[in-house]
Amino acid sequence: MDSPNLTGHALQTNAQRGGVIENIYIRNLAVGEVSGAVLQIDCLYEEGANGPERPVVHNIEVRNVSSRKSR
């Protein structure tokens, strides 16, 4: 993975979408150059907190990940 204009991995949800993001495993990943983070979790994506749902994010594992250049 090497793209200076992108984020590595993005998990996105908000109060309109709700739902659960769970059981995400990122292992043995070599990232070249990305403009943002290697992993970004955004619970206020687009519509943000405007909605009746409550996003839930749990059981995220990141192991053995390297990055040549990232935030």
BABA-715121 format. One record per residue: residue number from 1; residue in one letter; z, x, y of N, C-alpha, C, O, CB in turn. Coordinates in Angstrom, 2 decimals. Glycine has a CB too. Layout:
N
+-----+---+---------+---------+---------+---------+---------+---------+---------+---------+---------+---------+---------+---------+---------+---------+---------+
|   k | r |     nc3 |     nc1 |     nc2 |    cac3 |    cac1 |    cac2 |     cc3 |     cc1 |     cc2 |     oc3 |     oc1 |     oc2 |    cbc3 |    cbc1 |    cbc2 |
+-----+---+---------+---------+---------+---------+---------+---------+---------+---------+---------+---------+---------+---------+---------+---------+---------+
| NUM | a |       Z |       X |       Y |       Z |       X |       Y |       Z |       X |       Y |       Z |       X |       Y |       Z |       X |       Y |
...
+-----+---+---------+---------+---------+---------+---------+---------+---------+---------+---------+---------+---------+---------+---------+---------+---------+
% end
This chain:
71
+-----+---+---------+---------+---------+---------+---------+---------+---------+---------+---------+---------+---------+---------+---------+---------+---------+
|   k | r |     nc3 |     nc1 |     nc2 |    cac3 |    cac1 |    cac2 |     cc3 |     cc1 |     cc2 |     oc3 |     oc1 |     oc2 |    cbc3 |    cbc1 |    cbc2 |
+-----+---+---------+---------+---------+---------+---------+---------+---------+---------+---------+---------+---------+---------+---------+---------+---------+
|   1 | m |    0.00 |    0.86 |   -1.16 |    0.00 |    0.00 |    0.00 |    0.00 |    0.90 |    1.22 |    0.90 |    1.72 |    1.40 |    1.22 |   -0.97 |    0.00 |
|   2 | d |   -1.00 |    0.74 |    2.05 |   -1.10 |    1.58 |    3.24 |   -1.91 |    0.83 |    4.28 |   -3.14 |    0.78 |    4.18 |   -1.74 |    2.97 |    2.90 |
|   3 | s |   -1.25 |    0.25 |    5.27 |   -1.95 |   -0.44 |    6.35 |   -1.09 |   -0.38 |    7.61 |   -0.09 |   -1.09 |    7.70 |   -2.26 |   -1.91 |    5.95 |
|   4 | p |   -1.47 |    0.45 |    8.57 |   -0.65 |    0.63 |    9.77 |   -0.54 |   -0.61 |   10.65 |    0.21 |   -0.59 |   11.63 |   -1.20 |    1.75 |   10.57 |
|   5 | n |   -1.25 |   -1.68 |   10.34 |   -1.20 |   -2.90 |   11.14 |   -0.42 |   -4.04 |   10.49 |   -0.34 |   -5.13 |   11.07 |   -2.60 |   -3.37 |   11.43 |
|   6 | l |    0.14 |   -3.82 |    9.32 |    0.81 |   -4.90 |    8.60 |    2.25 |   -4.55 |    8.25 |    2.65 |   -3.39 |    8.29 |    0.04 |   -5.23 |    7.33 |
|   7 | t |    3.02 |   -5.59 |    7.92 |    4.36 |   -5.43 |    7.36 |    4.19 |   -5.26 |    5.86 |    3.23 |   -5.76 |    5.28 |    5.30 |   -6.64 |    7.70 |
|   8 | g |    5.11 |   -4.58 |    5.22 |    5.05 |   -4.38 |    3.77 |    5.03 |   -5.69 |    3.01 |    3.98 |   -6.12 |    2.53 |    6.20 |   -3.54 |    3.31 |
|   9 | h |    6.18 |   -6.34 |    2.88 |    6.31 |   -7.62 |    2.20 |    7.05 |   -8.56 |    3.15 |    8.04 |   -8.15 |    3.76 |    7.07 |   -7.49 |    0.83 |
|  10 | a |    6.59 |   -9.79 |    3.29 |    7.24 |  -10.75 |    4.17 |    7.57 |  -12.02 |    3.38 |    6.70 |  -12.62 |    2.75 |    6.34 |  -11.09 |    5.38 |
|  11 | l |    8.84 |  -12.42 |    3.42 |    9.30 |  -13.68 |    2.84 |    9.62 |  -14.57 |    4.02 |   10.48 |  -14.24 |    4.83 |   10.55 |  -13.48 |    1.88 |
|  12 | q |    8.92 |  -15.71 |    4.13 |    9.04 |  -16.54 |    5.32 |    9.34 |  -17.99 |    4.97 |    8.74 |  -18.55 |    4.05 |    7.76 |  -16.47 |    6.14 |
|  13 | t |   10.28 |  -18.58 |    5.70 |   10.62 |  -19.99 |    5.55 |   11.22 |  -20.45 |    6.87 |   11.42 |  -19.65 |    7.78 |   11.61 |  -20.22 |    4.36 |
|  14 | n |   11.51 |  -21.74 |    6.98 |   12.15 |  -22.27 |    8.18 |   12.78 |  -23.62 |    7.87 |   12.75 |  -24.08 |    6.73 |   11.12 |  -22.39 |    9.34 |
|  15 | a |   13.36 |  -24.25 |    8.89 |   14.07 |  -25.52 |    8.70 |   13.13 |  -26.70 |    8.45 |   13.58 |  -27.75 |    8.00 |   14.92 |  -25.81 |    9.90 |
|  16 | q |   11.84 |  -26.56 |    8.73 |   10.86 |  -27.60 |    8.38 |   10.51 |  -27.51 |    6.90 |   10.38 |  -28.52 |    6.22 |    9.59 |  -27.47 |    9.24 |
|  17 | r |   10.35 |  -26.29 |    6.40 |    9.96 |  -26.06 |    5.01 |   11.14 |  -26.17 |    4.07 |   11.06 |  -26.79 |    3.00 |    9.30 |  -24.70 |    4.86 |
|  18 | g |   12.26 |  -25.56 |    4.48 |   13.44 |  -25.54 |    3.61 |   13.14 |  -24.82 |    2.31 |   12.35 |  -23.88 |    2.27 |   13.92 |  -26.96 |    3.32 |
|  19 | g |   13.77 |  -25.27 |    1.26 |   13.52 |  -24.71 |   -0.05 |   14.32 |  -23.45 |   -0.32 |   15.19 |  -23.06 |    0.46 |   12.08 |  -24.42 |   -0.21 |
|  20 | v |   14.01 |  -22.83 |   -1.43 |   14.74 |  -21.66 |   -1.90 |   13.75 |  -20.52 |   -2.17 |   12.72 |  -20.72 |   -2.82 |   15.56 |  -21.99 |   -3.18 |
|  21 | i |   14.09 |  -19.35 |   -1.67 |   13.39 |  -18.13 |   -2.05 |   14.39 |  -17.36 |   -2.90 |   15.45 |  -16.97 |   -2.41 |   12.88 |  -17.28 |   -0.78 |
|  22 | e |   14.06 |  -17.14 |   -4.16 |   15.03 |  -16.48 |   -5.04 |   14.32 |  -15.67 |   -6.11 |   13.13 |  -15.83 |   -6.39 |   15.95 |  -17.52 |   -5.69 |
|  23 | n |   15.11 |  -14.79 |   -6.70 |   14.65 |  -13.97 |   -7.82 |   13.40 |  -13.17 |   -7.48 |   12.39 |  -13.23 |   -8.18 |   14.37 |  -14.85 |   -9.03 |
|  24 | i |   13.49 |  -12.41 |   -6.39 |   12.40 |  -11.54 |   -5.97 |   12.80 |  -10.11 |   -6.32 |   13.85 |   -9.63 |   -5.89 |   12.09 |  -11.69 |   -4.43 |
|  25 | y |   11.97 |   -9.44 |   -7.08 |   12.26 |   -8.08 |   -7.52 |   11.13 |   -7.16 |   -7.06 |    9.98 |   -7.34 |   -7.46 |   12.43 |   -8.01 |   -9.07 |
|  26 | i |   11.46 |   -6.20 |   -6.23 |   10.48 |   -5.21 |   -5.78 |   10.97 |   -3.87 |   -6.30 |   12.02 |   -3.38 |   -5.89 |   10.32 |   -5.19 |   -4.19 |
|  27 | r |   10.20 |   -3.30 |   -7.21 |   10.63 |   -2.06 |   -7.88 |    9.48 |   -1.07 |   -7.95 |    8.31 |   -1.44 |   -8.07 |   11.17 |   -2.36 |   -9.29 |
|  28 | n |    9.85 |    0.22 |   -7.86 |    8.89 |    1.30 |   -8.07 |    7.65 |    1.15 |   -7.20 |    6.52 |    1.12 |   -7.69 |    8.49 |    1.36 |   -9.53 |
|  29 | l |    7.89 |    1.05 |   -5.89 |    6.80 |    0.84 |   -4.94 |    6.73 |    2.01 |   -3.97 |    7.74 |    2.39 |   -3.38 |    6.99 |   -0.49 |   -4.18 |
|  30 | a |    5.56 |    2.56 |   -3.82 |    5.33 |    3.61 |   -2.83 |    4.49 |    3.02 |   -1.71 |    3.34 |    2.63 |   -1.92 |    4.61 |    4.86 |   -3.47 |
|  31 | v |    5.07 |    2.96 |   -0.53 |    4.40 |    2.41 |    0.64 |    3.94 |    3.57 |    1.49 |    4.71 |    4.51 |    1.74 |    5.34 |    1.44 |    1.45 |
|  32 | g |    2.71 |    3.53 |    1.94 |    2.22 |    4.57 |    2.83 |    2.73 |    4.33 |    4.23 |    3.88 |    4.63 |    4.54 |    0.68 |    4.63 |    2.83 |
|  33 | e |    1.88 |    3.79 |    5.09 |    2.25 |    3.50 |    6.48 |    2.09 |    2.01 |    6.74 |    1.02 |    1.45 |    6.49 |    1.38 |    4.32 |    7.46 |
|  34 | v |    3.14 |    1.36 |    7.25 |    3.09 |   -0.03 |    7.69 |    3.72 |   -0.10 |    9.07 |    4.59 |    0.70 |    9.40 |    3.83 |   -0.99 |    6.68 |
|  35 | s |    3.29 |   -1.07 |    9.89 |    3.78 |   -1.14 |   11.26 |    5.20 |   -1.69 |   11.34 |    5.96 |   -1.31 |   12.23 |    2.85 |   -2.00 |   12.10 |
|  36 | g |    5.55 |   -2.57 |   10.43 |    6.87 |   -3.17 |   10.46 |    7.75 |   -2.62 |    9.36 |    7.68 |   -1.44 |    9.00 |    6.77 |   -4.67 |   10.32 |
|  37 | a |    8.58 |   -3.49 |    8.85 |    9.50 |   -3.11 |    7.78 |    8.79 |   -3.15 |    6.43 |    7.75 |   -3.79 |    6.28 |   10.72 |   -4.04 |    7.76 |
|  38 | v |    9.35 |   -2.47 |    5.46 |    8.83 |   -2.54 |    4.09 |    9.09 |   -3.94 |    3.53 |    8.27 |   -4.47 |    2.78 |    9.49 |   -1.45 |    3.18 |
|  39 | l |   10.23 |   -4.54 |    3.88 |   10.57 |   -5.91 |    3.48 |   11.13 |   -6.64 |    4.69 |   12.07 |   -6.17 |    5.32 |   11.59 |   -5.93 |    2.29 |
|  40 | q |   10.55 |   -7.79 |    5.00 |   11.03 |   -8.62 |    6.10 |   11.33 |  -10.00 |    5.56 |   10.49 |  -10.61 |    4.91 |    9.98 |   -8.69 |    7.26 |
|  41 | i |   12.54 |  -10.51 |    5.83 |   12.92 |  -11.86 |    5.43 |   13.15 |  -12.65 |    6.71 |   14.03 |  -12.31 |    7.51 |   14.21 |  -11.87 |    4.52 |
|  42 | d |   12.35 |  -13.70 |    6.92 |   12.40 |  -14.48 |    8.15 |   12.68 |  -15.94 |    7.82 |   11.81 |  -16.64 |    7.30 |   11.07 |  -14.34 |    8.94 |
|  43 | c |   13.88 |  -16.40 |    8.13 |   14.26 |  -17.80 |    7.88 |   13.97 |  -18.69 |    9.09 |   14.26 |  -19.89 |    9.05 |   15.75 |  -17.89 |    7.52 |
|  44 | l |   13.42 |  -18.13 |   10.15 |   13.07 |  -18.90 |   11.35 |   11.57 |  -18.80 |   11.64 |   11.16 |  -18.84 |   12.80 |   13.87 |  -18.40 |   12.57 |
|  45 | y |   10.76 |  -18.68 |   10.61 |    9.32 |  -18.51 |   10.76 |    8.68 |  -19.72 |   11.43 |    9.01 |  -20.86 |   11.08 |    8.66 |  -18.26 |    9.39 |
|  46 | e |    7.81 |  -19.51 |   12.36 |    7.06 |  -20.51 |   13.13 |    7.97 |  -21.59 |   13.74 |    8.46 |  -21.38 |   14.85 |    6.03 |  -21.17 |   12.24 |
|  47 | e |    8.22 |  -22.71 |   13.09 |    9.00 |  -23.80 |   13.67 |   10.47 |  -23.43 |   13.86 |   11.19 |  -24.10 |   14.61 |    8.90 |  -25.03 |   12.80 |
|  48 | g |   10.93 |  -22.40 |   13.20 |   12.29 |  -21.91 |   13.37 |   13.35 |  -22.85 |   12.86 |   13.25 |  -23.37 |   11.75 |   12.55 |  -21.63 |   14.79 |
|  49 | a |   14.38 |  -23.08 |   13.67 |   15.53 |  -23.89 |   13.27 |   15.29 |  -25.38 |   13.50 |   16.18 |  -26.19 |   13.23 |   16.78 |  -23.44 |   14.02 |
|  50 | n |   14.12 |  -25.77 |   14.00 |   13.83 |  -27.17 |   14.31 |   13.39 |  -27.92 |   13.06 |   12.21 |  -27.98 |   12.74 |   12.75 |  -27.27 |   15.38 |
|  51 | g |   14.36 |  -28.49 |   12.36 |   14.04 |  -29.25 |   11.16 |   15.29 |  -29.61 |   10.40 |   16.37 |  -29.08 |   10.67 |   13.10 |  -28.46 |   10.27 |
|  52 | p |   15.16 |  -30.52 |    9.44 |   16.32 |  -31.02 |    8.70 |   16.73 |  -30.16 |    7.50 |   17.80 |  -30.37 |    6.94 |   16.03 |  -32.40 |    8.23 |
|  53 | e |   15.90 |  -29.23 |    7.11 |   16.17 |  -28.46 |    5.89 |   16.92 |  -27.17 |    6.21 |   16.90 |  -26.68 |    7.34 |   14.85 |  -28.13 |    5.17 |
|  54 | r |   17.58 |  -26.65 |    5.20 |   18.29 |  -25.37 |    5.34 |   17.69 |  -24.39 |    4.34 |   17.89 |  -24.55 |    3.13 |   19.83 |  -25.54 |    5.11 |
|  55 | p |   16.97 |  -23.39 |    4.81 |   16.40 |  -22.41 |    3.89 |   17.51 |  -21.62 |    3.18 |   18.54 |  -21.30 |    3.78 |   15.46 |  -21.44 |    4.64 |
|  56 | v |   17.28 |  -21.31 |    1.94 |   18.22 |  -20.52 |    1.15 |   17.46 |  -19.33 |    0.58 |   16.40 |  -19.48 |   -0.02 |   18.88 |  -21.38 |    0.00 |
|  57 | v |   18.02 |  -18.14 |    0.77 |   17.43 |  -16.92 |    0.23 |   18.51 |  -16.18 |   -0.53 |   19.55 |  -15.85 |    0.04 |   16.80 |  -16.03 |    1.36 |
|  58 | h |   18.28 |  -15.91 |   -1.81 |   19.26 |  -15.14 |   -2.57 |   18.62 |  -14.46 |   -3.77 |   17.52 |  -14.81 |   -4.20 |   20.41 |  -16.03 |   -3.03 |
|  59 | n |   19.34 |  -13.49 |   -4.30 |   18.93 |  -12.70 |   -5.45 |   17.64 |  -11.93 |   -5.18 |   16.64 |  -12.10 |   -5.88 |   18.76 |  -13.60 |   -6.67 |
|  60 | i |   17.68 |  -11.10 |   -4.15 |   16.56 |  -10.23 |   -3.80 |   16.96 |   -8.80 |   -4.18 |   17.99 |   -8.30 |   -3.74 |   16.20 |  -10.33 |   -2.26 |
|  61 | e |   16.16 |   -8.16 |   -5.00 |   16.47 |   -6.79 |   -5.43 |   15.34 |   -5.85 |   -5.03 |   14.17 |   -6.09 |   -5.35 |   16.70 |   -6.73 |   -6.95 |
|  62 | v |   15.70 |   -4.79 |   -4.33 |   14.74 |   -3.76 |   -3.95 |   15.25 |   -2.45 |   -4.54 |   16.35 |   -2.01 |   -4.21 |   14.56 |   -3.66 |   -2.37 |
|  63 | r |   14.45 |   -1.84 |   -5.40 |   14.89 |   -0.63 |   -6.10 |   13.75 |    0.37 |   -6.19 |   12.61 |    0.02 |   -6.51 |   15.40 |   -0.98 |   -7.51 |
|  64 | n |   14.07 |    1.62 |   -5.91 |   13.12 |    2.72 |   -6.03 |   11.87 |    2.47 |   -5.19 |   10.74 |    2.51 |   -5.69 |   12.75 |    2.92 |   -7.49 |
|  65 | v |   12.10 |    2.22 |   -3.89 |   11.00 |    1.99 |   -2.95 |   11.01 |    3.13 |   -1.93 |   12.05 |    3.46 |   -1.37 |   11.14 |    0.59 |   -2.24 |
|  66 | s |    9.85 |    3.72 |   -1.71 |    9.75 |    4.78 |   -0.70 |    8.67 |    4.39 |    0.32 |    7.75 |    3.63 |    0.02 |    9.41 |    6.16 |   -1.37 |
|  67 | s |    8.82 |    4.94 |    1.52 |    7.86 |    4.67 |    2.58 |    7.58 |    5.95 |    3.34 |    8.50 |    6.67 |    3.73 |    8.38 |    3.57 |    3.53 |
|  68 | r |    6.31 |    6.23 |    3.54 |    5.93 |    7.40 |    4.32 |    6.21 |    7.15 |    5.80 |    6.70 |    8.04 |    6.49 |    4.45 |    7.75 |    4.10 |
|  69 | k |    5.89 |    5.92 |    6.29 |    6.17 |    5.58 |    7.68 |    6.31 |    4.06 |    7.81 |    5.39 |    3.31 |    7.50 |    5.05 |    6.11 |    8.62 |
|  70 | s |    7.49 |    3.63 |    8.29 |    7.76 |    2.21 |    8.51 |    8.98 |    2.10 |    9.42 |    9.64 |    3.09 |    9.71 |    8.00 |    1.45 |    7.15 |
|  71 | r |    9.26 |    0.88 |    9.87 |   10.45 |    0.68 |   10.69 |   11.64 |    0.41 |    9.81 |   12.75 |    0.21 |   10.31 |   10.25 |   -0.47 |   11.69 |
+-----+---+---------+---------+---------+---------+---------+---------+---------+---------+---------+---------+---------+---------+---------+---------+---------+
% end
